[in-house]
Amino acid sequence: MDLKFLGSGSAFNPAMENSNAYFSYGGKFYLLDCGESAFGRMWNNEAYIDCEEVFALITHLHADHVGSLGSLISYSYYVTGKKVTVVHPLETIVQLLDLLGIDRQCYRFKKLMAGETSIIDENLRIKALPVEHVENMKCFGYLLSDNSEAVYFSGDAREVPDEIVEGLKDGLISRV
């Protein structure tokens, strides 16, 4: 998996854009978080334009991680004719999109069971792991793996799950 970062800043470092990444896999475009600056950085990205399907994996609902998700969904649906599959363990993401006025027909919601591995593509597996970030919001990191490597992505977590630390030590996870 060749992760590319759209930004490496945070909510309070707009000069470096929000921390969002993407990769292409099997003709599909995977966006890891979709903060306020993400859509503006990727709408004309060749990997996004040429993909067959779009997936947005969301770590948590702070604006610097989900702030332009509505724009991505609307643009994808109305301009490119693609439905974004929004991936998250909780239906609160659907409630947020409802509040933003994003019609449910414009996207798909894929609910992951926290702690369980889901097969997204025939060779791509995703595991949502609960992590601590703030007290009033559930947050997740994602272990992404295929037949050649495993990568862990998390947004703003104040911890790294033991499973990830052990996997990194044992050489089972190549990047965090």
C-alpha positions as CSV (number, residue, x, y, z in Angstrom):
1,M,0.0,0.0,0.0
2,D,1.5,3.3,-1.1
3,L,0.0,5.8,1.4
4,K,0.1,9.4,0.2
5,F,-0.6,12.2,2.6
6,L,-2.8,15.2,1.6
7,G,-1.6,17.0,4.7
8,S,0.2,16.4,7.9
9,G,-1.0,19.3,10.1
10,S,-3.8,19.3,12.5
11,A,-6.9,21.3,13.4
12,F,-4.7,24.2,14.4
13,N,-2.0,24.1,11.8
14,P,-3.7,25.1,8.5
15,A,-0.4,25.8,6.8
16,M,0.3,22.0,6.7
17,E,-3.4,21.0,5.9
18,N,-5.3,18.4,7.9
19,S,-3.9,14.9,8.4
20,N,-5.5,12.9,5.7
21,A,-4.0,10.2,3.5
22,Y,-5.1,8.1,0.5
23,F,-4.1,5.0,-1.4
24,S,-5.3,3.2,-4.5
25,Y,-5.9,-0.5,-4.4
26,G,-7.5,-2.7,-7.1
27,G,-9.0,0.2,-9.0
28,K,-10.5,1.7,-5.9
29,F,-9.6,4.9,-4.1
30,Y,-9.3,4.8,-0.3
31,L,-9.4,8.1,1.6
32,L,-8.3,8.0,5.3
33,D,-10.2,10.8,6.9
34,C,-11.7,13.7,5.0
35,G,-10.9,16.9,7.0
36,E,-11.7,20.4,6.0
37,S,-8.8,20.6,3.5
38,A,-9.0,17.1,2.1
39,F,-11.6,17.6,-0.7
40,G,-9.9,20.7,-2.0
41,R,-6.6,18.8,-2.2
42,M,-7.9,15.6,-3.9
43,W,-10.9,16.4,-6.1
44,N,-8.7,16.6,-9.2
45,N,-6.3,13.9,-8.1
46,E,-5.6,11.4,-10.9
47,A,-6.1,8.4,-8.6
48,Y,-9.5,9.7,-7.6
49,I,-10.6,10.6,-11.1
50,D,-9.5,7.2,-12.6
51,C,-10.9,5.0,-9.8
52,E,-13.9,2.7,-10.1
53,E,-15.0,3.2,-6.5
54,V,-14.3,5.6,-3.6
55,F,-14.1,4.6,0.1
56,A,-13.8,7.1,2.9
57,L,-12.6,5.6,6.2
58,I,-13.3,8.0,9.1
59,T,-11.4,7.8,12.4
60,H,-13.6,10.3,14.3
61,L,-16.0,13.2,13.8
62,H,-13.9,16.2,14.6
63,A,-14.0,18.7,11.7
64,D,-10.3,18.3,10.8
65,H,-11.1,14.6,10.0
66,V,-14.6,14.8,8.5
67,G,-15.0,18.5,7.6
68,S,-15.2,18.1,3.8
69,L,-16.8,14.6,3.6
70,G,-20.1,16.2,2.6
71,S,-18.4,17.9,-0.3
72,L,-16.6,14.7,-1.4
73,I,-19.9,12.8,-1.4
74,S,-21.9,15.4,-3.2
75,Y,-19.2,16.0,-5.8
76,S,-18.6,12.3,-6.4
77,Y,-22.3,11.6,-6.8
78,Y,-23.4,14.6,-8.8
79,V,-20.3,15.4,-10.9
80,T,-18.5,12.0,-11.3
81,G,-21.4,9.6,-10.9
82,K,-19.6,7.7,-8.1
83,K,-21.1,6.8,-4.8
84,V,-18.7,7.1,-1.9
85,T,-18.7,4.2,0.6
86,V,-18.3,5.8,4.0
87,V,-16.6,3.3,6.4
88,H,-17.0,3.8,10.2
89,P,-17.9,1.6,13.1
90,L,-20.7,3.9,14.3
91,E,-23.9,5.2,12.7
92,T,-23.2,8.7,14.1
93,I,-21.4,9.4,10.8
94,V,-24.8,8.9,9.0
95,Q,-26.5,11.3,11.5
96,L,-23.8,13.9,10.9
97,L,-24.3,13.6,7.1
98,D,-28.1,13.9,7.6
99,L,-27.5,17.1,9.6
100,L,-25.3,18.4,6.7
101,G,-28.2,17.7,4.3
102,I,-26.4,14.9,2.4
103,D,-29.1,12.6,0.9
104,R,-28.5,9.0,1.9
105,Q,-29.0,8.0,-1.8
106,C,-25.7,9.8,-2.6
107,Y,-23.5,7.4,-0.6
108,R,-23.2,4.0,0.9
109,F,-22.5,3.4,4.6
110,K,-20.4,0.4,5.6
111,K,-20.5,-0.2,9.3
112,L,-17.4,-2.0,10.6
113,M,-17.6,-4.0,13.9
114,A,-14.9,-2.6,16.1
115,G,-12.1,-5.2,16.7
116,E,-13.2,-7.4,13.8
117,T,-11.5,-7.7,10.5
118,S,-13.7,-6.9,7.4
119,I,-12.8,-7.8,3.9
120,I,-13.4,-4.8,1.6
121,D,-11.7,-6.0,-1.5
122,E,-10.9,-9.6,-2.2
123,N,-7.4,-9.0,-0.8
124,L,-7.8,-5.9,1.3
125,R,-8.7,-6.3,4.9
126,I,-9.6,-3.5,7.4
127,K,-9.8,-3.7,11.1
128,A,-11.2,-0.8,13.2
129,L,-9.6,-0.5,16.6
130,P,-11.0,1.7,19.3
131,V,-8.5,4.3,20.5
132,E,-8.6,7.1,23.1
133,H,-8.6,10.7,21.8
134,V,-11.2,12.8,23.7
135,E,-13.6,11.8,26.4
136,N,-16.8,12.8,24.6
137,M,-16.2,11.0,21.3
138,K,-15.5,7.4,20.2
139,C,-12.4,7.2,17.9
140,F,-10.8,4.5,15.9
141,G,-7.6,3.6,14.2
142,Y,-7.5,1.3,11.1
143,L,-5.3,-1.7,10.5
144,L,-5.1,-2.1,6.7
145,S,-3.6,-5.3,5.4
146,D,-3.3,-7.2,2.2
147,N,-1.3,-10.2,1.1
148,S,2.0,-8.3,1.3
149,E,1.9,-5.9,4.2
150,A,0.0,-4.3,7.1
151,V,-0.3,-0.6,7.8
152,Y,-1.9,1.2,10.8
153,F,-3.5,4.6,10.4
154,S,-4.9,6.6,13.3
155,G,-6.0,10.2,13.7
156,D,-5.1,12.1,16.8
157,A,-5.1,9.1,19.1
158,R,-3.4,9.5,22.5
159,E,-2.4,5.8,22.5
160,V,-1.4,3.0,20.1
161,P,-3.3,-0.2,20.8
162,D,-1.2,-3.0,22.2
163,E,-2.0,-5.2,19.2
164,I,-0.4,-2.6,16.9
165,V,2.7,-2.2,19.1
166,E,3.2,-6.0,19.3
167,G,2.6,-6.3,15.5
168,L,5.1,-3.6,14.8
169,K,7.7,-5.3,17.1
170,D,7.1,-8.7,15.5
171,G,7.4,-7.3,12.0
172,L,3.8,-8.0,11.1
173,I,3.0,-4.3,10.7
174,S,5.3,-2.4,8.4
175,R,4.2,1.2,9.1
176,V,2.3,3.2,11.7
